[in-house]
Amino acid sequence: CHYIPYPENKFFQGREDVLDVMKERLIDSRTVGDGILAFALWGPPGQGKTQTALRFAHEYRHDFPYIFWVTADREEKLLQGFQDCAVAAGQRSAASDVRAAAEAFKTFLTSLADRWLLIFDNAVSPHLIIDWWPIMSKTGAILITARKQEFETTNVANGGLELQKLPIDAGIDMILEQIPAHAGKRDADARVEAQKIVERVSGLPLGIQAAIGLINQSGFTLKQYNRNYTDGRTFLKDTSKDHSHRNFAPYPRGLYETLTDTIQYIDDNSRMLLEIFSLLDPDHIQDHILEAAAKNKTLQGLDYIKRSDRCLKVLANGLIARNSDEGGQRLHSYHMHRLLQECVKINAKDQSFQETFEQAVLVVYTALGTSGFEAALKTAPQRFKEYLPHVQVLHDFYQTRSSDDPSSAPAATLHFIRLIRKSASLCYKRGQFTIGLTLLTTAQDILGIDPSQSQLPGKWSAKVLEAMRLHHQHACIYSEIGDFELSLSHWQAAKKHYEELTAAGQTGPTDADIESYLGGIGNSLNGLGRNKEAIANYLEAFKHAPVNDITSPYEVNICRTRWADGQLEEAASRLCELIELRKEAKGEDDTDSFVMGHMLYVLGNVRISQNQLNEAYSIHKRALKNWRVTYGDEHHKTGDAWHKKGWHEARLRNFDVANRADLLKALHVYQSGSDRQFRDGEVARTSFKLAEVLEELGDHSEAAKYRKQADELRRSRTGKAYTPNPSESDYEELVSLWAR
């Protein structure tokens, strides 16, 4: 299995000495019993590190039965890359929880008996790389490309080298092979002219490639290009020495000027599209982003959107490149060098770049689209993978400019707020709560405490409506992680904005909104143990919903609250009624919605309280079956159902089943999911139960290990309230009512 997202570069030149060193380190030096072999290729941007790693992967692919490639400039992209590798290797599906799939892929690498190569491209944090290092493997090799030398130290790869500028002869060959008039010919004069270009850009392959694109696009001869490029400018005579542009300090001036020339030579429409691309994730700029923009009323009239096919052809001359798979099959996306993105931003004027920022936001917002919750849950994995990287780049650009140089910061817009909110919703559905809260905090900071006083352009009603929806999304995340005090405050704030808007006669808010806010308040009150208040809010919510709404989670939640309040008959009766209604509508094996799983799970808990244990066992197994389909195997709710099944098996004294089939699966879900930092209570509870089961199986050492883990987590969560010799009920108190 070779998962290499780029085809072999047929115009690659030079680097034979570097490739030999990499081969010696990663292939030739392996002996029996070696651990992972690693090598870091580091140096300034534009030197060709990625292309050299790509050349190595393709040239020595027969030495590695398994090759995998991931981009490592962000943790989210590294995890997504690991999931893509897991899918390619047949270990997980694309719908899997990202972190759980990444953990599975790491385990898969460790288990391989054959040689494998893992490439971390564009790494920025040694700690991030080390966290995902399959340290127990005896057959693996890791290749890292990075800017920093620290990646070659003993703390990381323990070996590597700095990639120097491309040798002049290799740079000359790179130019002549890609210009049709000179390809395959021996022309001494052409080599002299090509050498001038190589020297001017300090031998950086990115600068050479940009010059090639400009030459082919303009139709210049090499001599004409050099004359045109140097006229009216003062160039440094000694190009072997690094110099810097005052606004582009990290990079050689020749490269900056070459890229700037290339940008300025393209037409206005192509430049505008390039500026849009400079604000997106550089690795995967999808075709369908532009296709969606062409259908948007605001964007479709813009020339660079109407002529995007032509603009893309212009940009493909050395500025962007279409992504391809390892077999050379063209994919529906482009990539752009990060260095070029920075150059584009520096060349753009602040005033015009405000327009670029607004349109980039609208392009991504339009592509992200809208859908109902159930549909969104099913499409969330793909949409999260495709669009969150773009949103993070836009978010970081806004934040960096706002803090470093407020005078050049783009002004936020309502569309930017909406894009952040919709992206946070995707994070919520994928269990990426920390990222979601970061995005929401930025949006809420922009709107301020009182959105009606915000300086953000737009109508009062639009700003208040957006504040309402931001509080809604905040509340959803805080409810999911069990912070019910915060979720309650956000639900109440959302309800307040709803009342402001309806009192003013605005049509934006809907019955579905107020149902959500009243139901959400009920959920938070339930989580805080204020059950009678919760029931009252649920009943108010039902006034804004259809009768017998079998899709409503609040119909289930009021039953959970009644169970917690000791109203067992009322809870059981309503749940049985709802389950029967769903059975009539969806069939016996209803896996159409996770709501059915919640109905079954809560009913099973009610039956336990009614001492109808065998029926509870059967019902909980049905809940597990539903959630494995609707939520997936890595979701924490599925983990809850595995724990509950393990509890039943232990009760029935099926200790081996409880240990191997159920409790360990629950523990794996809690510890490997994207939301694992919020699952300490669940881990403690399941570890305690597992320790009891292992004691029954006579495995006292393993039992002691899990009991210690449970006790340490319980101590950290309870603080001064900690008491020794806990019971099972003490551990149940560590999790929210919804996880019991």
Sequence and secondary structure as in RCSB ss.txt:
>XXXX:A:sequence
CHYIPYPENKFFQGREDVLDVMKERLIDSRTVGDGILAFALWGPPGQGKTQTALRFAHEYRHDFPYIFWVTADRE
EKLLQGFQDCAVAAGQRSAASDVRAAAEAFKTFLTSLADRWLLIFDNAVSPHLIIDWWPIMSKTGAILITARKQE
FETTNVANGGLELQKLPIDAGIDMILEQIPAHAGKRDADARVEAQKIVERVSGLPLGIQAAIGLINQSGFTLKQY
NRNYTDGRTFLKDTSKDHSHRNFAPYPRGLYETLTDTIQYIDDNSRMLLEIFSLLDPDHIQDHILEAAAKNKTLQ
GLDYIKRSDRCLKVLANGLIARNSDEGGQRLHSYHMHRLLQECVKINAKDQSFQETFEQAVLVVYTALGTSGFEA
ALKTAPQRFKEYLPHVQVLHDFYQTRSSDDPSSAPAATLHFIRLIRKSASLCYKRGQFTIGLTLLTTAQDILGID
PSQSQLPGKWSAKVLEAMRLHHQHACIYSEIGDFELSLSHWQAAKKHYEELTAAGQTGPTDADIESYLGGIGNSL
NGLGRNKEAIANYLEAFKHAPVNDITSPYEVNICRTRWADGQLEEAASRLCELIELRKEAKGEDDTDSFVMGHML
YVLGNVRISQNQLNEAYSIHKRALKNWRVTYGDEHHKTGDAWHKKGWHEARLRNFDVANRADLLKALHVYQSGSD
RQFRDGEVARTSFKLAEVLEELGDHSEAAKYRKQADELRRSRTGKAYTPNPSESDYEELVSLWAR
>XXXX:A:secstr
 EE SS   TT    HHHHHHHHIIIIIT  TT   EEEEEE STTS HHHHHHHHHHHTGGG SEEEEEE SSH
HHHHHHHHHHHHHTTSS TTS HHHHHHHHHHHHHH  S EEEEEEEE  HHHHHHT  TT SSEEEEEEES GG
GGSTTTTS EEE     HHHHHHHHHHHSTTTTT   HHHHHHHHHHHHHTTT HHHHHHHHHHHHHHT  HHHH
HHHHHTT    S TTS  EETTEEEEEHHHHHHHHHHHHHS HHHHHHHHHHTTS SS EEHHHHHHHTTSTTTT
TSHHHHTHHHHHHHHTTTTEEEEE TT  EEEEEEE HHHHHHHHHHS HHHHHHHHHHHHHHHHHHH    HHH
HHHHHHHHHHHHHHHHHHHHHHHHHHHHH GGG     HHHHHHHHHHHHHHHHTT HHHHHHHHHHHHHHH SS
GGG  SSS HHHHHHHHHHHHHHHHHHHHHTT HHHHHHHHHHHHHHHHHHHHTT SS  HHHHHHHHHHHHHHH
HHTT HHHHHHHHHHHHTTS TT TT HHHHHHHHHHHHTT HHHHHHHHHHHHHHHHHHH SS  S HHHHHHH
HHHHHHHHHTT HHHHHHHHHHHHHHHHHHT TTSHHHHHHHHHHHHHHHHTT HHHIIIIIIHHHHHHHHHSTT
GGG HHHHHHHHHHHHHHHHHTT HHHHHHHHHHHHHHHHHHHGGG  SS  HHHHHTTS GGG 
